[in-house]
Amino acid sequence: MCGICGIVRYDTPAWAFAPRMRMMRHRLEHRGPDGQGEYVGTHVALGHTRLAVLDLERGIQPIDSPDGRYTIVYNGEVYDLDVLRGSLAGRWVFRTRSDAEAVLASYAAWGKEGLDRLNGMFAFFVWDRKEQRGFGARDRLGVKPFVYRSRDGEFAFASEAKALLCGRATLHLPSFLEFMAVPCLSGVEHPMFEGLEYLPAGHWIEVSREEIRTGRWWDYEIRDLREDEETLSEELLERLRGAARRSIVADAPVGYFLSGGLDSTLVAALGGPRPAYTICFEGQRRYDYSRSLIVTSDDSDPARLAAGALDLPASLVGVSHEAVVASLKAIAAIDDALPAWEQEVAQYHLSKEAGRQVKVVLVGDAADETHFGYPFLLDCTPRMLMTRFGAERRAEILRVELREGLLDHLERRYVELSEKAGYRWDSPDGRIPALTCLIVKRWLGRLLHNGDIHTMAHGLEARVPFADRDLLDLARHVSPRVGFRDGVEKSLLRRAARGILPESIRTRRKSALPKDQETGPAFQAVLLERLAHHSEFLGRLFDLNAVERLGREPADEIGRAILFNLIAFSYWAEHYGVE
């Protein structure tokens, strides 16, 4: 929806650092092309860039409370806005129909305890003039970003890491090494830049003269498992209907990203006829998908079938091999967490096209991660997951001193992450919840970051119905035995979709967002060109002989993915002036 930023200092008047806040806001203009606003107080300067989706006339930010005590900058959408406003009756006289004002009213009424009442995706910061302190929070799954820096008596935050950079940036080496070895789990725990931090999903932060405190207000806990399949299926469908209905509320045009798979088609079926956008790469029909790791089919035919069955105005977004290669530099500049996988090319081109016609798109993200959508969850450890996506091969291109012990270190971290949350890896029944915990906290976090960063780069808001509070509260109580009935992924979700979708779509095998499967030679040419001009810098991190071999030997799917990451890193480092 928007871009937010701000600076808090207690040793300097805010007018002195307000120009720096405006520079930060300028770097977020793509997130809010419809307007800008600011608040400069005694010790705080807040900035906002607006993508107008609700209450187009009056929903300008920052918004003040009627008594002048509180000011908010807010990014996101609260879906059950009428319910929230109703719960505040008698406590607040609303001046707008915006959800930003409702979130401010909720905080004024209940403080951090009001976070549980917010159903949607959000990141916000509230300044309390009376107490001269700030409070920020991030939604349950981290759909909306919140990055911050605290140093030398100053606290600064923004929607994107790039807004916080000053001059040349320093690479955060542990995050970079994780990116190279396991990109699908990277860029979530810590930004790629030294000195910055992410506010984790489901967390709050308080800023005062005395200290900065953070705490968790929500977690995705797989507990109190249920196996009453028939009742669960009925409840799931009811909550899905509610999530879809809430997600389409807007005063601006709404569309869908439609793959023709179960998740996105179910969202469209329950949301009603609206424009739909499907990616189509040149030559993708020629590819033998039996050799693919995670993309199991071309989306164009299933999406065409889904659009016809649901009466959706459909757009096939065609992307040539040349367009894929030409967009690599732009994608690296957009994704300040470093482009992790080739599917970001699809997100970039889908967002670019949809952003010309609509301001909001509904997506199927978070369904696989919260409804047992990955077959490898059935019996997999973190090391097996890392190996599946080429971690050993990836580590081999790093300098010897950087790769030594790296995979063992990452494996321990992933195991500990789940064990700390109370899950065990010592049995198949234990491994599914344990790996699901890892997938939700890291894989999904990266997926949601990519979705936000690419849509917002084109002034487009991506809404995630599967991240709806009521739906999440049910999903985390579903037993893996029900979610994987007869070894079929998303078994309960498929059952709930009976009679709503064409059978071929309801039963379609899981397939990730497509990628261009024929760009290996083109990627190799780009890599060798980058290597020729940037060998000194790249040589500090990589074994250049191994990189050159990768650029000359025939590339399989994992090899092409590594090529993509190397090219992305080279462009990214150049764009951000990384040292």
DOMARPA-451484 format. One record per residue (C-alpha): residue in one letter; x, y, z. Coordinates in Angstrom, 3 decimals, always signed. Layout:
DOMARPA-451484
  aa      east     north        up
   A         X         Y         Z
...
***
This chain:
DOMARPA-451484
  aa      east     north        up
   M    +0.000    +0.000    +0.000
   C    +2.657    +2.519    +0.995
   G    +6.173    +3.338    +2.083
   I    +6.990    +4.401    +5.631
   C   +10.150    +5.801    +7.174
   G   +11.309    +7.805   +10.144
   I   +14.118    +8.937   +12.414
   V   +14.125    +9.322   +16.203
   R   +16.868   +11.189   +18.083
   Y   +16.725   +12.590   +21.604
   D   +19.906   +14.680   +21.441
   T   +19.072   +16.714   +18.342
   P   +16.037   +18.798   +17.295
   A   +14.051   +17.024   +14.595
   W   +14.290   +19.906   +12.111
   A   +18.014   +19.154   +11.896
   F   +17.539   +15.563   +10.674
   A   +14.231   +16.019    +8.819
   P   +16.105   +16.500    +5.487
   R   +17.596   +13.023    +5.872
   M   +14.134   +11.604    +6.493
   R   +13.011   +13.236    +3.242
   M   +15.878   +11.561    +1.403
   M   +14.700    +8.230    +2.808
   R   +11.157    +8.994    +1.717
   H   +12.385    +9.857    -1.771
   R   +13.883    +6.349    -2.056
   L   +10.429    +4.915    -1.315
   E    +8.444    +6.906    -3.876
   H    +7.835    +3.792    -6.003
   R    +5.851    +2.323    -3.103
   G    +3.541    +5.342    -2.969
   P    +3.224    +7.242    -6.249
   D    -0.063    +8.909    -5.214
   G    +1.189   +11.283    -2.554
   Q    +3.648   +12.106    +0.203
   G    +3.352   +13.317    +3.759
   E    +5.463   +13.976    +6.824
   Y    +5.383   +14.810   +10.506
   V    +8.276   +16.626   +12.210
   G    +8.051   +16.808   +15.980
   T   +10.513   +17.539   +18.753
   H   +12.547   +14.344   +18.514
   V   +11.018   +12.541   +15.524
   A   +10.617   +12.966   +11.776
   L    +8.188   +10.594   +10.019
   G    +7.675   +10.171    +6.289
   H    +5.052    +8.469    +4.138
   T    +4.534    +7.730    +0.446
   R    +0.996    +6.742    -0.476
   L    -0.495    +4.176    -2.806
   A    -4.153    +5.211    -2.589
   V    -6.374    +2.129    -2.235
   L    -8.938    +3.054    +0.456
   D   -10.603    +6.426    +1.000
   L    -8.780    +8.006    -1.921
   E    -9.670   +11.551    -0.924
   R    -9.091   +11.630    +2.829
   G    -6.727    +8.788    +3.675
   I    -3.620   +10.964    +3.611
   Q    -0.824   +10.138    +6.051
   P    +0.613   +10.701    +8.590
   I    -2.656   +10.653   +10.571
   D    -3.022   +12.262   +14.012
   S    -5.339   +11.234   +16.828
   P    -8.112   +13.791   +17.569
   D    -6.396   +14.841   +20.794
   G    -3.077   +15.319   +19.015
   R    -1.255   +12.787   +21.187
   Y    -0.521   +10.095   +18.575
   T    +0.699   +10.145   +14.959
   I    +0.922    +7.090   +12.701
   V    +2.652    +6.141    +9.453
   Y    +1.237    +2.879    +8.188
   N    +1.743    +0.407    +5.331
   G    -0.665    -2.424    +4.574
   E    -4.328    -3.371    +4.673
   V    -6.537    -4.408    +7.563
   Y    -9.158    -6.593    +5.960
   D   -11.929    -6.700    +8.584
   L   -12.050    -2.933    +8.820
   D   -15.757    -2.740    +9.666
   V   -15.303    -5.176   +12.557
   L   -12.351    -3.210   +13.912
   R   -14.176    +0.101   +13.614
   G   -17.225    -1.408   +15.323
   S   -15.114    -2.561   +18.277
   L   -13.933    +1.047   +18.682
   A   -17.417    +2.547   +18.788
   G   -17.651    +5.070   +21.582
   R   -13.864    +5.290   +21.877
   W   -13.090    +7.121   +18.631
   V   -14.837    +9.441   +16.190
   F   -13.556    +8.459   +12.743
   R   -12.745   +11.179   +10.249
   T   -11.761    +8.855    +7.362
   R   -12.582    +5.387    +6.027
   S    -8.898    +4.435    +5.963
   D    -7.543    +1.442    +7.827
   A    -4.548    +3.531    +8.905
   E    -6.812    +5.579   +11.152
   A    -8.437    +2.403   +12.508
   V    -5.022    +0.979   +13.414
   L    -4.128    +4.242   +15.152
   A    -7.404    +4.137   +17.064
   S    -6.733    +0.529   +18.047
   Y    -3.318    +1.427   +19.424
   A    -4.675    +4.440   +21.285
   A    -7.347    +2.237   +22.878
   W    -5.441    -0.951   +23.688
   G    -1.716    -0.429   +23.064
   K    +0.210    -3.490   +21.926
   E    -2.641    -5.731   +23.133
   G    -4.649    -4.381   +20.180
   L    -2.372    -6.131   +17.668
   D    -4.346    -9.366   +18.002
   R    -7.426    -7.501   +16.762
   L    -5.778    -6.617   +13.434
   N    -6.568    -9.030   +10.621
   G    -4.410    -8.261    +7.624
   M    -0.917    -7.317    +6.533
   F    +0.781    -4.324    +8.063
   A    +3.862    -2.513    +9.264
   F    +3.431    +0.744   +11.135
   F    +5.029    +3.192   +13.544
   V    +3.145    +5.350   +16.075
   W    +4.686    +8.343   +17.829
   D    +3.376    +9.293   +21.258
   R    +3.920   +13.044   +21.768
   K    +3.017   +12.911   +25.456
   E    +5.508   +10.177   +26.356
   Q    +7.964   +11.055   +23.556
   R    +8.272    +7.431   +22.535
   G    +7.573    +5.335   +19.460
   F    +5.901    +1.981   +18.860
   G    +6.114    -0.148   +15.720
   A    +4.760    -3.557   +14.707
   R    +4.742    -6.060   +11.873
   D    +2.001    -8.493   +10.839
   R    +1.823   -12.181   +11.693
   L    +3.714   -13.629    +8.736
   G    +5.718   -10.555    +7.799
   V    +3.898    -9.764    +4.555
   K    +4.800    -6.103    +5.008
   P    +8.425    -5.159    +5.736
   F   +10.000    -3.190    +8.573
   V   +13.769    -2.559    +8.501
   Y   +15.608    -0.488   +11.082
   R   +18.988    +0.797   +12.211
   S   +20.045    +1.840   +15.711
   R   +23.418    +3.486   +16.213
   D   +25.056    +6.573   +17.695
   G   +21.925    +7.576   +19.578
   E   +19.695    +7.418   +16.500
   F   +16.877    +5.042   +15.560
   A   +15.788    +4.988   +11.911
   F   +13.305    +2.701   +10.143
   A   +11.891    +2.198    +6.651
   S    +9.881    -0.150    +4.463
   E   +12.975    -1.131    +2.490
   A   +16.625    -1.466    +3.404
   K   +17.690    +0.704    +0.490
   A   +16.084    +3.747    +2.123
   L   +18.422    +3.464    +5.124
   L   +21.701    +3.315    +3.207
   C   +24.072    +6.246    +3.361
   G   +26.947    +6.270    +0.881
   R   +28.726    +3.002    +0.211
   A   +27.234    -0.061    +1.906
   T   +28.986    -2.886    +3.720
   L   +28.021    -6.469    +2.953
   H   +26.747    -8.514    +5.895
   L   +28.894   -11.561    +5.230
   P   +26.861   -14.238    +7.104
   S   +23.690   -13.251    +5.231
   F   +25.526   -13.271    +1.915
   L   +26.976   -16.741    +2.562
   E   +23.527   -18.081    +3.399
   F   +22.226   -16.472    +0.202
   M   +24.826   -18.249    -1.906
   A   +24.336   -21.640    -0.226
   V   +20.571   -21.697    +0.428
   P   +18.952   -18.701    -1.305
   C   +15.395   -19.913    -0.649
   L   +15.937   -19.536    +3.123
   S   +18.016   -16.363    +2.977
   G   +17.369   -12.651    +3.417
   V   +14.843   -13.080    +6.240
   E   +16.778   -13.269    +9.485
   H   +19.076   -10.333    +8.716
   P   +19.385    -7.789    +5.870
   M   +22.230    -8.160    +3.387
   F   +23.725    -4.896    +4.656
   E   +25.848    -4.534    +7.773
   G   +24.298    -2.388   +10.499
   L   +20.626    -2.976    +9.617
   E   +18.043    -5.218   +11.272
   Y   +14.656    -6.668   +10.349
   L   +11.796    -6.465   +12.799
   P   +10.745   -10.142   +12.630
   A    +7.260   -11.191   +11.609
   G    +4.773   -11.081   +14.470
   H    +6.942    -8.712   +16.535
   W    +6.657    -5.207   +18.002
   I    +9.313    -2.613   +18.788
   E    +9.319    +0.233   +21.340
   V   +11.667    +3.220   +21.115
   S   +12.220    +5.498   +24.105
   R   +14.896    +7.781   +25.497
   E   +16.087    +4.944   +27.751
   E   +16.093    +1.917   +25.411
   I   +14.868    +0.051   +22.359
   R   +12.849    -3.076   +23.133
   T   +11.374    -5.737   +20.869
   G    +8.991    -8.580   +21.603
   R    +6.899   -11.230   +19.911
   W    +3.132   -10.792   +19.834
   W    +2.226   -13.783   +17.602
   D    +3.788   -17.002   +16.356
   Y    +2.782   -19.733   +13.899
   E    +2.564   -22.612   +16.349
   I    +1.492   -26.042   +15.105
   R    -0.372   -27.187   +18.192
   D    -3.522   -29.047   +19.348
   L    -3.755   -30.976   +16.101
   R    -7.153   -31.919   +14.721
   E    -8.061   -34.842   +12.435
   D   -11.840   -34.374   +12.072
   E   -11.461   -34.067    +8.318
   E   -15.062   -33.402    +7.300
   T   -15.570   -30.637    +9.847
   L   -12.142   -29.156    +9.102
   S   -12.943   -29.077    +5.378
   E   -16.193   -27.199    +5.983
   E   -14.509   -24.715    +8.335
   L   -11.635   -24.226    +5.920
   L   -13.945   -23.367    +3.038
   E   -15.945   -20.966    +5.214
   R   -12.804   -19.166    +6.343
   L   -11.441   -19.085    +2.813
   R   -14.631   -17.415    +1.626
   G   -14.307   -14.836    +4.359
   A   -10.640   -14.217    +3.573
   A   -11.313   -13.739    -0.134
   R   -14.289   -11.457    +0.525
   R   -12.264    -9.294    +2.894
   S    -9.271    -9.143    +0.547
   I   -11.112    -7.595    -2.392
   V   -12.362    -4.529    -0.497
   A   -10.805    -1.489    -2.185
   D   -11.636    +1.853    -3.773
   A    -9.184    +1.084    -6.596
   P    -9.076    -1.629    -9.306
   V    -8.295    -5.180    -8.100
   G    -6.959    -8.156   -10.070
   Y    -5.300   -11.562    -9.635
   F    -2.012   -13.249   -10.359
   L    -3.373   -16.478   -11.824
   S    -1.225   -19.570   -12.343
   G    -4.049   -22.015   -12.964
   G    -2.988   -23.907    -9.857
   L    -5.106   -24.728    -6.838
   D    -4.211   -21.719    -4.684
   S    -4.491   -18.760    -7.038
   T    -7.541   -20.220    -8.809
   L    -9.326   -20.814    -5.516
   V    -8.688   -17.200    -4.503
   A   -10.093   -16.017    -7.849
   A   -13.096   -18.330    -7.650
   L   -14.042   -16.978    -4.228
   G   -13.181   -13.369    -5.062
   G   -15.273   -13.051    -8.211
   P   -14.558   -11.952   -11.814
   R   -11.641    -9.521   -12.043
   P    -8.647    -9.116   -14.368
   A    -6.141   -11.966   -14.158
   Y    -2.466   -12.019   -15.168
   T    -0.456   -15.113   -16.092
   I    +3.226   -15.342   -17.024
   C    +4.332   -17.102   -20.209
   F    +8.021   -17.479   -21.065
   E    +9.219   -17.977   -24.596
   G    +9.628   -21.660   -25.457
   Q    +8.271   -22.962   -22.168
   R    +6.026   -25.484   -23.919
   R    +9.127   -27.220   -25.300
   Y   +10.611   -27.953   -21.899
   D   +10.596   -31.448   -20.372
   Y    +9.201   -30.648   -16.913
   S    +9.923   -34.160   -15.627
   R   +13.502   -32.924   -15.163
   S   +12.515   -29.863   -13.155
   L   +12.986   -29.561    -9.393
   I    +9.937   -27.516    -8.500
   V    +8.299   -26.187   -11.701
   T    +6.299   -29.176   -12.905
   S    +4.308   -27.659   -15.780
   D    +3.612   -24.636   -17.957
   D    +0.945   -22.336   -16.468
   S    -0.580   -20.942   -19.648
   D    -3.062   -23.726   -20.474
   P    -4.315   -24.282   -16.883
   A    -4.633   -20.526   -16.405
   R    -6.598   -20.196   -19.642
   L    -8.921   -22.988   -18.465
   A    -9.338   -21.339   -15.056
   A   -10.047   -17.928   -16.560
   G   -12.651   -19.390   -18.870
   A   -14.365   -21.368   -16.130
   L   -14.468   -18.370   -13.790
   D   -15.236   -15.744   -16.450
   L   -12.079   -13.759   -15.700
   P   -10.701   -11.139   -18.124
   A    -7.299   -12.752   -18.703
   S    -3.935   -11.384   -19.813
   L    -1.063   -13.658   -20.808
   V    +2.139   -11.766   -20.027
   G    +4.659   -12.981   -22.585
   V    +8.381   -12.663   -21.824
   S   +11.103   -13.348   -24.389
   H   +14.567   -14.724   -23.624
   E   +15.978   -11.286   -24.388
   A   +13.558    -9.616   -21.967
   V   +14.597   -12.015   -19.199
   V   +18.267   -11.140   -19.600
   A   +17.550    -7.430   -20.013
   S   +15.593    -7.327   -16.751
   L   +18.306    -8.884   -14.554
   K   +19.921    -5.560   -13.717
   A   +16.595    -3.955   -12.757
   I   +15.611    -6.921   -10.591
   A   +18.918    -6.749    -8.715
   A   +18.353    -3.051    -8.024
   I   +14.775    -3.631    -6.838
   D   +15.458    -6.534    -4.482
   D   +17.708    -5.147    -1.763
   A   +17.740    -8.607    -0.113
   L   +19.462   -10.002    -3.240
   P   +17.385   -11.873    -5.865
   A   +17.093   -15.422    -4.560
   W   +15.474   -17.360    -7.394
   E   +14.690   -17.051   -11.076
   Q   +10.954   -16.792   -10.396
   E   +11.576   -13.172    -9.442
   V   +11.796   -12.524   -13.177
   A    +8.183   -13.651   -13.449
   Q    +7.134   -11.499   -10.473
   Y    +8.852    -8.486   -12.013
   H    +7.139    -8.807   -15.401
   L    +3.732    -9.727   -13.958
   S    +3.862    -6.708   -11.643
   K    +4.974    -4.384   -14.415
   E    +2.041    -5.395   -16.625
   A    -0.620    -5.556   -13.892
   G    +0.499    -2.218   -12.457
   R    -0.601    -0.521   -15.676
   Q    -4.230    -1.524   -15.101
   V    -4.898    -2.272   -11.417
   K    -3.590    -1.148    -8.030
   V    -4.199    -4.370    -6.105
   V    -3.603    -8.035    -6.949
   L    -4.661   -11.047    -4.925
   V    -2.074   -13.844    -4.861
   G    -2.006   -17.471    -3.713
   D    +1.156   -17.037    -1.623
   A    +1.340   -18.693    +1.834
   A    -1.016   -21.550    +0.894
   D    +1.744   -24.117    +0.341
   E    +3.618   -23.178    +3.486
   T    +0.597   -23.249    +5.823
   H    -1.414   -26.095    +4.223
   F    +1.249   -28.789    +3.687
   G    +1.838   -27.939    +0.048
   Y    +5.367   -29.292    -0.492
   P    +5.819   -33.042    -1.075
   F    +9.342   -32.899    +0.356
   L    +7.810   -32.123    +3.763
   L    +6.778   -35.772    +4.054
   D   +10.201   -36.877    +5.272
   C   +12.972   -34.331    +4.955
   T   +15.627   -32.785    +7.172
   P   +17.218   -29.347    +6.770
   R   +20.319   -30.940    +5.227
   M   +18.204   -32.891    +2.751
   L   +16.381   -29.693    +1.802
   M   +19.684   -27.870    +1.336
   T   +21.030   -30.709    -0.825
   R   +17.843   -30.823    -2.894
   F   +18.474   -27.268    -4.034
   G   +22.180   -27.633    -4.651
   A   +23.818   -26.300    -1.487
   E   +26.948   -28.443    -1.934
   R   +27.464   -27.271    -5.514
   R   +26.779   -23.711    -4.495
   A   +29.335   -23.773    -1.705
   E   +32.021   -25.019    -4.090
   I   +32.215   -21.701    -5.930
   L   +33.003   -19.763    -2.740
   R   +36.550   -19.168    -1.592
   V   +37.853   -22.087    +0.486
   E   +38.025   -20.128    +3.726
   L   +34.409   -18.955    +3.302
   R   +32.870   -22.321    +2.533
   E   +34.676   -24.292    +5.229
   G   +32.065   -25.514    +7.715
   L   +29.382   -23.317    +6.159
   L   +26.784   -25.996    +5.426
   D   +27.206   -27.644    +8.821
   H   +26.757   -24.241   +10.450
   L   +23.580   -23.492    +8.479
   E   +22.181   -26.951    +9.177
   R   +22.657   -26.456   +12.916
   R   +20.943   -23.075   +12.765
   Y   +17.913   -24.494   +10.930
   V   +17.611   -27.443   +13.302
   E   +17.904   -25.150   +16.316
   L   +15.292   -22.754   +14.925
   S   +12.665   -25.506   +14.961
   E   +13.838   -27.065   +18.221
   K   +13.670   -23.692   +19.938
   A   +10.016   -23.519   +18.856
   G    +9.410   -26.939   +20.458
   Y    +9.632   -29.295   +17.463
   R   +11.678   -32.495   +17.171
   W   +13.504   -34.081   +14.229
   D   +13.804   -37.641   +15.578
   S   +10.760   -39.185   +13.826
   P    +8.743   -38.729   +10.625
   D    +5.762   -37.462   +12.645
   G    +8.033   -34.915   +14.299
   R    +9.899   -33.879   +11.172
   I    +6.848   -32.622    +9.276
   P    +5.930   -29.982   +11.909
   A    +9.624   -29.194   +12.450
   L   +10.288   -28.621    +8.770
   T    +6.990   -26.740    +8.406
   C    +8.221   -24.401   +11.145
   L   +11.416   -23.764    +9.165
   I    +9.481   -23.315    +5.916
   V    +7.031   -20.817    +7.460
   K    +9.701   -18.782    +9.226
   R   +12.312   -18.697    +6.467
   W   +11.081   -19.943    +3.049
   L    +7.742   -18.134    +3.327
   G    +9.449   -15.051    +4.708
   R   +11.625   -14.870    +1.581
   L    +8.644   -15.558    -0.683
   L    +6.613   -12.754    +0.901
   H    +9.548   -10.348    +0.731
   N    +9.935   -11.017    -2.990
   G    +6.226   -10.551    -3.593
   D    +6.158    -7.238    -1.757
   I    +9.348    -5.821    -3.244
   H    +8.473    -6.532    -6.892
   T    +4.824    -5.494    -6.774
   M    +5.533    -2.308    -4.835
   A    +8.323    -1.438    -7.277
   H    +5.515    -0.941    -9.792
   G    +3.033    +0.840    -7.501
   L    +1.049    -2.355    -6.989
   E    -0.217    -3.892    -3.743
   A    -0.181    -7.693    -3.406
   R    -2.760    -9.030    -0.957
   V    -2.382   -12.496    +0.535
   P    -5.743   -14.061    +1.482
   F    -3.997   -17.183    +2.813
   A    -2.349   -14.955    +5.447
   D    -5.787   -14.029    +6.820
   R    -5.843   -14.293   +10.634
   D    -8.886   -16.572   +10.826
   L    -7.507   -18.885    +8.167
   L    -4.093   -19.102    +9.853
   D    -5.727   -19.849   +13.192
   L    -7.371   -22.909   +11.639
   A    -4.453   -24.039    +9.457
   R    -2.008   -24.338   +12.337
   H    -4.257   -26.911   +14.053
   V    -4.566   -29.257   +11.051
   S    -2.771   -32.569   +11.524
   P    -0.173   -33.476    +8.874
   R    -2.072   -36.756    +8.458
   V    -5.027   -34.740    +7.175
   G    -2.949   -32.238    +5.235
   F    -1.127   -35.086    +3.459
   R    -3.990   -37.593    +3.214
   D    -2.769   -40.533    +1.044
   G    +0.491   -38.692    +0.454
   V    -1.222   -35.931    -1.559
   E    -0.042   -32.416    -0.766
   K    -2.695   -29.888    +0.378
   S    -5.182   -32.734    +0.694
   L    -7.564   -30.832    +2.982
   L    -7.446   -27.712    +0.816
   R    -8.191   -29.829    -2.266
   R   -11.148   -31.392    -0.481
   A   -12.498   -27.965    +0.468
   A   -12.289   -26.893    -3.195
   R   -14.563   -29.666    -4.496
   G   -17.320   -28.290    -6.677
   I   -15.715   -24.855    -6.821
   L   -12.890   -25.461    -9.314
   P   -12.577   -27.525   -12.486
   E   -11.332   -30.971   -11.442
   S    -8.158   -30.750   -13.521
   I    -7.170   -27.643   -11.565
   R    -8.326   -28.920    -8.182
   T    -6.126   -31.986    -8.607
   R    -3.271   -30.349   -10.511
   R    +0.148   -31.272    -9.193
   K    +1.985   -28.561    -7.270
   S    +4.085   -26.366    -9.576
   A    +6.085   -23.289    -8.642
   L    +5.857   -19.998   -10.532
   P    +7.463   -20.624   -13.940
   K   +10.931   -19.537   -14.981
   D   +12.619   -19.397   -18.353
   Q   +14.236   -22.813   -18.732
   E   +16.328   -21.922   -21.806
   T   +18.433   -18.996   -20.632
   G   +21.501   -20.968   -19.539
   P   +23.773   -19.891   -22.437
   A   +22.629   -16.262   -22.155
   F   +23.280   -16.268   -18.400
   Q   +26.724   -17.705   -19.004
   A   +27.580   -14.926   -21.456
   V   +26.487   -12.275   -18.966
   L   +28.437   -13.912   -16.144
   L   +31.651   -14.107   -18.158
   E   +31.273   -10.450   -19.134
   R   +30.752    -9.466   -15.495
   L   +33.705   -11.606   -14.453
   A   +35.965    -9.933   -17.000
   H   +35.217    -6.470   -15.596
   H   +34.791    -7.200   -11.885
   S   +37.202   -10.041   -11.153
   E   +39.017    -8.186    -8.378
   F   +35.841    -7.637    -6.359
   L   +34.353   -11.070    -7.098
   G   +37.652   -12.729    -6.308
   R   +37.372   -11.633    -2.674
   L   +34.389   -13.922    -2.260
   F   +34.514   -16.572    -4.979
   D   +36.847   -19.173    -6.412
   L   +37.232   -17.509    -9.820
   N   +38.291   -20.737   -11.538
   A   +35.082   -22.412   -10.352
   V   +33.045   -19.406   -11.471
   E   +34.641   -19.440   -14.902
   R   +33.964   -23.178   -15.304
   L   +30.324   -22.516   -14.437
   G   +30.293   -19.915   -17.187
   R   +31.598   -22.329   -19.824
   E   +30.325   -25.824   -19.046
   P   +26.760   -26.884   -19.989
   A   +24.336   -25.679   -17.291
   D   +21.597   -27.848   -15.785
   E   +18.759   -26.369   -13.697
   I   +20.817   -25.951   -10.529
   G   +23.745   -24.605   -12.538
   R   +21.482   -22.041   -14.173
   A   +20.105   -21.018   -10.768
   I   +23.655   -20.459    -9.521
   L   +24.405   -18.397   -12.630
   F   +21.338   -16.281   -11.876
   N   +22.466   -15.685    -8.285
   L   +26.006   -14.767    -9.317
   I   +24.795   -12.298   -11.924
   A   +22.261   -10.856    -9.474
   F   +24.956   -10.406    -6.831
   S   +27.299    -8.698    -9.284
   Y   +24.632    -6.208   -10.414
   W   +23.356    -5.730    -6.846
   A   +26.800    -4.983    -5.424
   E   +27.460    -2.488    -8.196
   H   +24.082    -0.757    -7.760
   Y   +24.374    -0.391    -3.981
   G   +28.081    +0.354    -3.916
   V   +28.727    -2.656    -1.705
   E   +32.158    -3.119    -0.170
***
